[in-house]
Amino acid sequence: MATAESRGVWEGRIVAGKFPLRKWLGGSEHSTVFLTERKEQGSQASQKVAIKLIPSEGASTERQLLQWRAAAQLSHPNLLRIFEPGRCQLNGSPFVYLVMEYAEEDLSQILPERRLTPDEVSDLLPPLLDALSYLHKSRVVHGRIKPSNVLAVGDQVKLSADRATSFAGAESRQRHDIYDAPETATGVISPAADVWSLGVTLVAALTQKTPPAGAEQAAALLESMPQPFRGIARECLQPDPKQRCSIAQIQARLQPLARSVPAPPEPAPPPVRHYRYSWRMLIPIAVLLAFGLGAYLFHRVFANRVSGSEATIVVARGPTQTKGSAPSPPAPPPASVEAKVLHEVVPDVPRSALNTITGTVKVSVRVNVDSSGKVTAAELASEGPSKYFARLALNAVQAWQFAPPQIAGQPAASTWLLHFRFRQTSVQASAERVRH
């Protein structure tokens, strides 16, 4: 659907007599999405929601509405809520619409600017896995996991739900891109296909790239990822669906004590043997004990007699060097110590300024840090759409403090990218060290 037409002609119109099209949010060849409002049940207050519009095309329209109505019955904190599907007319043409929860941003908006840190991915994956586990237990497949369908609603990570389809209702369709599992081209849509899509999304989040077609190139890209994500991605992207890991196995991998391979079985305890002793067998044991006790008492008496004389032995706590002996080898140099953030400062933004934000304003600042951990220089790496928020971010980074990296026991300078996200509800910051 033409974006120019969507913006210029449709903004301001009202869908189904109750959903005003406030602002165009995006679209594709087949659909367009606007910001709108929805009255909360039993209240005059309105909430921001999104509305998707798709041209009505015969029998496929009824299938689409049935799919949306089924998806509206799904309920999970990490699934985007669906409020209402329906039919409408715009410019005399029939459409179907879907009203759903409004998300401020999605992962596809972040990845062109930077890749996620391992810590961010550790926070991102659990809610997605929880949502997928819920869908699969409900005998539903998502069918289209990709960065644009991984969304942020406030401080929550959510997965879109409008493509969710029951196992029985899943239909054959063409493979659109690398995010679709290979078997979808032959009409096979299953939970294993969702696992493939999750694996590609994981690779994209950590590398800003999708796995290439060549096996060697794909292996090289996966090798650049840290564990446990490298192993997870490798098991998600098995060409044979039966060889892919399950959602439960991925969740287990993310536990602190998870292993890449099953732990070896614990060795069986040795069998307990029971012996019968006769009084004759105890005689040599008693003799040995008596001899040992006598030797101990002799040693104690002798030690008391030489106490305080030159025969007293002092045990040193460290290595010593006696006359004529070779010097002790020097201690090995200390290992390198990674840098980290000690103190971060987010800009103090007036409420009146935050209220002007729609979605997320993103600013990135590159800083040079000296060997004492203080910021010595800062410049904008990505200014974003607002010079006002860029200036606030640039001022805030001056107060950041770092634990400098230590190389061979000596503190060293470092360079960082500091990322700021300004939303109406919050201001967040994250740091990424620049490797030279």
Backbone torsions as a table, in degrees:
resi	resn	phi	psi	omega
1	MET	NA	136.9	-175.2
2	ALA	-67.9	125.9	-178.4
3	THR	-69.9	-36.2	179.5
4	ALA	-61.2	-41.8	177.7
5	GLU	-64.8	-42.3	-178.6
6	SER	-60.5	-44.4	-176.5
7	ARG	-72.1	-52.5	-169.9
8	GLY	-76.4	-34.1	-172.6
9	VAL	-97.7	-35.6	-170.9
10	TRP	-94.1	-26.2	-180.0
11	GLU	-57.3	131.3	-179.0
12	GLY	98.0	-16.6	178.0
13	ARG	-76.4	164.0	-178.3
14	ILE	-118.0	128.0	-179.2
15	VAL	-95.4	131.6	177.1
16	ALA	55.3	25.2	176.3
17	GLY	72.4	8.4	-175.9
18	LYS	-148.3	-7.1	-177.8
19	PHE	-119.5	95.2	179.3
20	PRO	-72.2	134.5	179.5
21	LEU	-82.8	98.3	-173.7
22	ARG	-79.9	-47.3	-173.7
23	LYS	-152.3	137.1	178.0
24	TRP	-75.3	128.9	-177.0
25	LEU	-104.8	-22.4	-178.9
26	GLY	154.0	179.9	-179.5
27	GLY	178.6	-176.2	179.2
28	SER	-142.4	-167.9	178.3
29	GLU	-66.2	-24.0	-172.5
30	HIS	-109.8	-15.3	-175.2
31	SER	-150.3	164.8	174.6
32	THR	-141.8	149.9	-174.1
33	VAL	-127.8	134.5	178.8
34	PHE	-125.0	155.6	168.2
35	LEU	-81.4	134.9	178.6
36	THR	-143.8	-169.0	-178.8
37	GLU	-130.4	152.3	-179.8
38	ARG	-139.1	130.1	178.0
39	LYS	-73.4	129.2	177.3
40	GLU	-71.8	141.7	-176.7
41	GLN	-60.7	130.1	179.2
42	GLY	73.7	16.2	-178.9
43	SER	-146.4	154.3	176.0
44	GLN	-88.1	-7.8	-179.4
45	ALA	-70.6	149.1	179.4
46	SER	-113.0	149.2	175.2
47	GLN	-122.0	148.4	176.0
48	LYS	-70.8	132.2	175.3
49	VAL	-140.4	169.9	176.7
50	ALA	-109.7	149.6	177.1
51	ILE	-130.5	126.5	178.4
52	LYS	-101.3	135.8	-179.7
53	LEU	-120.5	130.6	178.7
54	ILE	-131.1	132.9	177.6
55	PRO	-57.6	140.1	180.0
56	SER	-80.6	126.3	-176.0
57	GLU	-133.0	79.4	171.2
58	GLY	58.7	-133.1	-173.7
59	ALA	-65.1	-30.1	-179.0
60	SER	-65.3	-26.2	179.2
61	THR	-63.9	-44.8	-179.2
62	GLU	-65.0	-38.1	176.4
63	ARG	-63.6	-39.4	179.0
64	GLN	-63.2	-43.7	179.4
65	LEU	-64.9	-40.2	177.8
66	LEU	-62.3	-41.6	178.8
67	GLN	-62.9	-43.8	180.0
68	TRP	-66.2	-39.5	179.9
69	ARG	-64.9	-37.7	177.0
70	ALA	-67.8	-40.7	179.5
71	ALA	-65.3	-31.2	179.5
72	ALA	-65.3	-19.3	179.3
73	GLN	-82.0	-13.1	179.5
74	LEU	-74.3	142.0	-178.7
75	SER	-143.7	111.3	177.6
76	HIS	-153.5	141.1	-176.5
77	PRO	-62.1	-19.6	179.9
78	ASN	-107.5	18.8	170.2
79	LEU	-112.1	136.7	177.3
80	LEU	-63.5	127.9	-175.4
81	ARG	-70.8	140.1	174.7
82	ILE	-109.4	125.9	-175.2
83	PHE	-98.6	-46.5	-172.1
84	GLU	-160.9	124.0	167.7
85	PRO	-98.1	159.8	178.0
86	GLY	-178.5	-175.3	179.1
87	ARG	-113.9	153.5	176.9
88	CYS	-157.2	174.2	176.0
89	GLN	-122.7	134.9	174.3
90	LEU	-135.6	123.5	-177.3
91	ASN	54.3	34.7	177.8
92	GLY	78.9	3.0	-179.6
93	SER	-108.3	142.9	-179.4
94	PRO	-79.4	140.8	177.2
95	PHE	-137.3	159.7	164.5
96	VAL	-111.1	148.1	-178.3
97	TYR	-130.3	157.3	176.9
98	LEU	-137.1	120.4	177.2
99	VAL	-96.4	127.2	-175.1
100	MET	-144.1	170.5	-179.4
101	GLU	-57.7	142.6	-179.1
102	TYR	-89.9	128.8	177.7
103	ALA	-109.9	135.1	-177.1
104	GLU	-68.5	-35.0	180.0
105	GLU	-158.7	168.8	175.8
106	ASP	-132.7	168.2	-174.1
107	LEU	-62.8	-29.3	-179.1
108	SER	-67.3	-19.3	177.1
109	GLN	-81.8	-21.9	-178.2
110	ILE	-88.1	-41.1	-171.1
111	LEU	-63.2	-31.6	175.5
112	PRO	-62.6	-23.9	-178.6
113	GLU	-90.3	-38.7	-177.3
114	ARG	-164.6	160.3	172.9
115	ARG	-87.2	159.7	177.9
116	LEU	-79.2	151.2	175.0
117	THR	-79.6	159.8	176.4
118	PRO	-56.3	-36.6	178.3
119	ASP	-64.2	-40.0	179.1
120	GLU	-66.1	-39.3	178.5
121	VAL	-67.2	-34.8	176.6
122	SER	-62.4	-31.3	176.6
123	ASP	-81.7	-29.2	-175.4
124	LEU	-76.0	-41.8	-171.0
125	LEU	-67.3	-45.5	-176.0
126	PRO	-54.0	-46.4	178.6
127	PRO	-65.4	-33.6	177.3
128	LEU	-67.3	-41.1	179.1
129	LEU	-66.2	-38.5	177.3
130	ASP	-61.8	-43.9	179.9
131	ALA	-64.3	-43.6	179.7
132	LEU	-65.9	-39.9	177.9
133	SER	-60.6	-41.6	177.3
134	TYR	-62.4	-45.0	-179.8
135	LEU	-61.0	-47.5	-176.2
136	HIS	-67.0	-36.8	176.0
137	LYS	-67.1	-25.1	176.1
138	SER	-87.1	7.7	-178.7
139	ARG	59.8	45.4	179.1
140	VAL	-130.7	138.9	173.0
141	VAL	-105.6	147.7	178.3
142	HIS	-74.0	-51.1	173.2
143	GLY	89.3	-10.8	-178.0
144	ARG	-160.1	56.0	176.4
145	ILE	-76.2	124.3	177.9
146	LYS	-162.8	166.1	-174.9
147	PRO	-54.4	-36.1	-178.9
148	SER	-69.1	-15.4	178.7
149	ASN	-104.4	8.5	171.9
150	VAL	-103.8	111.6	-164.1
151	LEU	-119.7	157.0	175.5
152	ALA	-113.9	122.3	175.1
153	VAL	-120.6	103.0	-171.4
154	GLY	63.6	-124.5	178.2
155	ASP	-100.4	11.2	-178.6
156	GLN	-102.7	141.2	171.6
157	VAL	-92.5	130.0	-178.9
158	LYS	-134.5	155.8	178.3
159	LEU	-108.1	136.5	177.3
160	SER	-60.4	154.1	-176.7
161	ALA	-125.1	-3.0	-172.4
162	ASP	-72.8	-15.2	177.9
163	ARG	-96.8	-4.6	-176.5
164	ALA	-60.1	135.5	-175.8
165	THR	-139.4	141.4	177.4
166	SER	-67.2	154.8	179.4
167	PHE	-53.2	-42.3	-176.4
168	ALA	-71.1	-29.7	-175.0
169	GLY	-92.8	-3.1	-179.3
170	ALA	-65.4	130.6	-176.2
171	GLU	-114.1	159.4	177.4
172	SER	-67.7	140.7	176.0
173	ARG	-154.2	164.2	-179.4
174	GLN	-71.8	153.2	174.1
175	ARG	-79.9	119.5	-175.9
176	HIS	-80.9	-45.1	-174.7
177	ASP	-159.8	-170.9	-175.7
178	ILE	-62.6	-23.3	-179.8
179	TYR	-70.0	-20.9	175.7
180	ASP	-85.6	133.2	180.0
181	ALA	-62.2	149.9	-177.4
182	PRO	-55.0	-36.9	-175.2
183	GLU	-72.3	-13.6	179.8
184	THR	-65.8	-23.4	178.5
185	ALA	-66.4	-21.6	178.7
186	THR	-102.0	9.3	175.9
187	GLY	92.9	5.8	179.7
188	VAL	-91.2	114.9	178.3
189	ILE	-125.2	118.2	-172.4
190	SER	-149.6	173.6	174.4
191	PRO	-56.0	-32.7	178.3
192	ALA	-62.6	-31.5	176.6
193	ALA	-67.0	-36.2	175.6
194	ASP	-64.3	-36.9	179.0
195	VAL	-63.7	-42.6	175.7
196	TRP	-57.5	-49.9	-177.7
197	SER	-60.9	-38.5	177.7
198	LEU	-63.9	-40.0	178.9
199	GLY	-62.3	-43.6	178.1
200	VAL	-63.8	-41.4	178.8
201	THR	-63.1	-38.6	177.6
202	LEU	-62.7	-45.1	177.8
203	VAL	-61.0	-45.0	-179.5
204	ALA	-62.6	-38.8	-177.7
205	ALA	-65.5	-36.7	-175.4
206	LEU	-92.0	-18.9	-175.3
207	THR	-124.5	-10.9	-173.0
208	GLN	63.8	18.7	178.7
209	LYS	-134.2	157.9	172.5
210	THR	-105.8	151.6	-176.3
211	PRO	-59.0	127.7	177.4
212	PRO	-71.3	168.3	-175.9
213	ALA	-68.7	-36.0	-178.2
214	GLY	-68.5	136.8	-177.4
215	ALA	-63.2	-41.9	-178.2
216	GLU	-66.9	-42.2	180.0
217	GLN	-65.8	-39.7	179.1
218	ALA	-64.9	-41.0	179.3
219	ALA	-63.1	-39.3	178.9
220	ALA	-65.1	-38.5	178.9
221	LEU	-66.6	-43.6	179.2
222	LEU	-64.0	-34.4	-178.4
223	GLU	-64.4	-23.7	179.8
224	SER	-78.4	-7.7	-177.4
225	MET	-89.4	146.6	177.6
226	PRO	-76.8	160.0	172.9
227	GLN	-81.3	151.2	5.6
228	PRO	-86.2	3.7	-172.4
229	PHE	-68.3	-32.0	178.7
230	ARG	-61.1	-47.7	-179.8
231	GLY	-66.3	-38.2	178.8
232	ILE	-62.6	-48.3	-178.4
233	ALA	-62.3	-40.6	-179.1
234	ARG	-61.8	-39.5	-179.0
235	GLU	-77.2	-28.3	176.2
236	CYS	-69.9	-32.1	-171.1
237	LEU	-98.8	27.1	173.0
238	GLN	-69.2	130.8	-179.8
239	PRO	-59.8	-35.8	178.6
240	ASP	-83.1	117.0	-177.7
241	PRO	-55.7	-31.5	-178.3
242	LYS	-70.0	-19.6	-178.6
243	GLN	-91.0	-5.8	-178.5
244	ARG	-77.1	153.7	177.8
245	CYS	-74.3	165.5	178.0
246	SER	-97.4	169.1	177.0
247	ILE	-61.4	-41.3	-179.9
248	ALA	-62.6	-37.7	178.9
249	GLN	-68.0	-36.9	176.4
250	ILE	-64.9	-43.7	178.7
251	GLN	-59.7	-39.4	178.2
252	ALA	-65.8	-36.4	179.2
253	ARG	-62.7	-29.9	-176.2
254	LEU	-82.3	-8.1	176.9
255	GLN	-69.7	148.7	-175.9
256	PRO	-56.0	-33.7	-177.2
257	LEU	-100.1	14.7	-178.0
258	ALA	-66.2	150.3	179.8
259	ARG	-117.8	151.9	177.6
260	SER	-70.1	-29.1	177.2
261	VAL	-128.2	156.6	179.6
262	PRO	-57.5	142.3	179.1
263	ALA	-66.3	142.0	178.0
264	PRO	-64.3	148.9	-179.4
265	PRO	-63.7	145.6	177.4
266	GLU	-65.0	137.4	178.5
267	PRO	-64.1	142.8	180.0
268	ALA	-69.2	139.3	178.7
269	PRO	-64.4	145.7	179.5
270	PRO	-61.7	147.2	-179.9
271	PRO	-63.6	141.6	178.8
272	VAL	-81.7	123.4	-179.0
273	ARG	-103.9	138.2	-179.8
274	HIS	-108.7	127.3	-178.8
275	TYR	-114.2	151.3	170.9
276	ARG	-108.7	125.3	-178.4
277	TYR	-105.0	137.3	171.7
278	SER	-97.9	161.3	-178.4
279	TRP	-63.4	-24.0	179.0
280	ARG	-69.8	-33.3	179.8
281	MET	-69.9	-23.5	-176.5
282	LEU	-81.3	-16.8	-176.4
283	ILE	-63.9	-50.1	179.4
284	PRO	-62.9	-32.8	178.6
285	ILE	-64.4	-42.5	-179.6
286	ALA	-64.7	-37.4	178.2
287	VAL	-63.0	-44.3	179.4
288	LEU	-62.3	-41.6	179.0
289	LEU	-63.9	-41.0	179.9
290	ALA	-65.7	-40.6	178.2
291	PHE	-62.8	-43.5	179.8
292	GLY	-63.6	-39.8	179.6
293	LEU	-65.8	-39.7	178.6
294	GLY	-64.5	-41.4	178.8
295	ALA	-63.2	-38.7	179.7
296	TYR	-64.3	-43.9	-179.0
297	LEU	-65.9	-38.6	177.8
298	PHE	-61.7	-42.6	-179.9
299	HIS	-62.7	-40.5	-179.3
300	ARG	-65.0	-42.2	-179.6
301	VAL	-64.9	-43.8	-179.8
302	PHE	-64.2	-40.3	-179.6
303	ALA	-64.0	-37.3	-179.8
304	ASN	-66.9	-33.9	-178.4
305	ARG	-70.1	-35.2	-177.3
306	VAL	-92.9	0.0	-179.1
307	SER	-59.9	135.2	178.0
308	GLY	87.6	-12.0	179.2
309	SER	-92.2	-175.0	-179.0
310	GLU	-69.3	-10.9	-179.6
311	ALA	-81.0	-5.6	180.0
312	THR	-63.3	132.6	-179.1
313	ILE	-101.9	129.6	177.7
314	VAL	-109.3	127.7	179.0
315	VAL	-89.5	119.3	-180.0
316	ALA	-77.5	149.9	179.5
317	ARG	-88.6	-16.3	-179.0
318	GLY	-128.2	178.2	179.2
319	PRO	-67.5	139.0	178.6
320	THR	-119.0	161.8	179.2
321	GLN	-125.7	122.1	178.0
322	THR	-91.1	161.1	-176.9
323	LYS	-61.3	130.2	177.6
324	GLY	87.0	-7.5	-178.9
325	SER	-88.9	162.8	-179.5
326	ALA	-73.0	144.9	179.0
327	PRO	-64.2	149.5	177.8
328	SER	-66.6	145.1	178.9
329	PRO	-66.1	147.9	-179.9
330	PRO	-64.8	149.9	178.6
331	ALA	-67.3	144.1	179.4
332	PRO	-65.2	148.8	179.0
333	PRO	-63.3	147.1	-180.0
334	PRO	-62.5	150.5	179.7
335	ALA	-70.3	158.1	177.5
336	SER	-66.2	144.1	180.0
337	VAL	-115.9	130.4	-178.0
338	GLU	-72.0	148.6	176.1
339	ALA	-77.6	157.5	175.8
340	LYS	-155.3	164.7	178.8
341	VAL	-83.6	128.6	176.5
342	LEU	-96.2	-37.6	-175.8
343	HIS	-147.2	122.1	177.6
344	GLU	-115.6	151.0	-179.3
345	VAL	-129.0	125.1	173.9
346	VAL	-98.4	146.6	-178.9
347	PRO	-59.8	142.1	175.4
348	ASP	-90.0	101.5	-173.2
349	VAL	-102.5	129.3	177.3
350	PRO	-59.9	145.8	179.3
351	ARG	-57.4	-36.6	-179.6
352	SER	-62.2	-32.8	178.8
353	ALA	-76.8	-39.6	178.5
354	LEU	-62.3	-34.2	-178.1
355	ASN	-66.1	-16.3	179.9
356	THR	-83.1	-8.3	-174.2
357	ILE	-83.3	134.1	169.0
358	THR	-116.4	120.1	-175.9
359	GLY	80.7	-127.4	-176.8
360	THR	-136.2	133.5	172.2
361	VAL	-101.0	121.7	-175.5
362	LYS	-113.4	131.3	-179.5
363	VAL	-132.0	137.5	176.2
364	SER	-123.5	136.6	-178.2
365	VAL	-125.9	130.7	175.0
366	ARG	-93.8	128.0	-179.1
367	VAL	-124.7	144.7	171.2
368	ASN	-101.0	133.0	-176.7
369	VAL	-120.6	131.6	-179.4
370	ASP	-82.6	-178.1	-174.2
371	SER	-70.5	-10.7	175.7
372	SER	-91.4	-5.7	178.6
373	GLY	93.8	9.8	-179.5
374	LYS	-99.8	147.9	178.3
375	VAL	-74.6	124.8	-179.9
376	THR	-106.2	-22.6	179.5
377	ALA	-155.0	148.3	-180.0
378	ALA	-146.5	140.1	176.5
379	GLU	-146.7	153.8	-178.8
380	LEU	-73.9	125.2	173.7
381	ALA	-92.2	-32.6	175.5
382	SER	-146.4	111.1	-172.7
383	GLU	-75.8	-30.5	-175.9
384	GLY	78.8	-173.1	-174.1
385	PRO	-81.7	-8.4	-173.2
386	SER	-128.8	120.5	176.4
387	LYS	-68.0	-28.3	-180.0
388	TYR	-63.8	-50.3	-179.8
389	PHE	-70.6	-32.0	176.3
390	ALA	-62.8	-40.6	179.4
391	ARG	-66.5	-39.5	177.2
392	LEU	-61.5	-42.0	179.3
393	ALA	-65.6	-41.5	-178.9
394	LEU	-63.4	-36.8	178.2
395	ASN	-71.6	-37.2	-175.6
396	ALA	-67.5	-34.8	-174.7
397	VAL	-66.7	-19.6	-178.3
398	GLN	-63.0	-25.4	-177.0
399	ALA	-94.4	-0.1	178.9
400	TRP	-70.2	148.1	176.6
401	GLN	-130.8	147.2	-174.4
402	PHE	-131.7	152.2	166.0
403	ALA	-88.0	113.0	-173.5
404	PRO	-67.8	154.1	174.3
405	PRO	-67.7	148.0	177.5
406	GLN	-115.5	126.3	179.9
407	ILE	-119.0	119.8	-176.1
408	ALA	54.9	36.9	176.1
409	GLY	84.1	-0.4	-177.6
410	GLN	-113.8	133.0	177.1
411	PRO	-64.6	144.6	-177.1
412	ALA	-130.2	161.7	176.9
413	ALA	-75.4	162.8	179.9
414	SER	-152.2	166.5	178.7
415	THR	-127.5	139.8	-175.3
416	TRP	-134.0	152.2	166.8
417	LEU	-108.3	121.4	179.3
418	LEU	-106.6	123.4	-175.3
419	HIS	-107.5	130.2	178.9
420	PHE	-118.3	138.0	175.8
421	ARG	-123.4	117.1	179.3
422	PHE	-101.3	121.0	174.3
423	ARG	-125.5	167.2	176.3
424	GLN	-60.1	-33.6	-173.5
425	THR	-94.8	-15.8	-175.1
426	SER	-165.9	164.6	171.2
427	VAL	-126.6	123.1	-175.5
428	GLN	-123.1	152.5	179.8
429	ALA	-136.0	149.4	173.3
430	SER	-145.6	158.8	-175.2
431	ALA	-124.8	145.1	179.1
432	GLU	-139.5	119.4	-179.3
433	ARG	-75.2	137.0	179.0
434	VAL	-88.6	120.8	178.6
435	ARG	-88.5	128.6	-179.1
436	HIS	-89.2	NA	NA
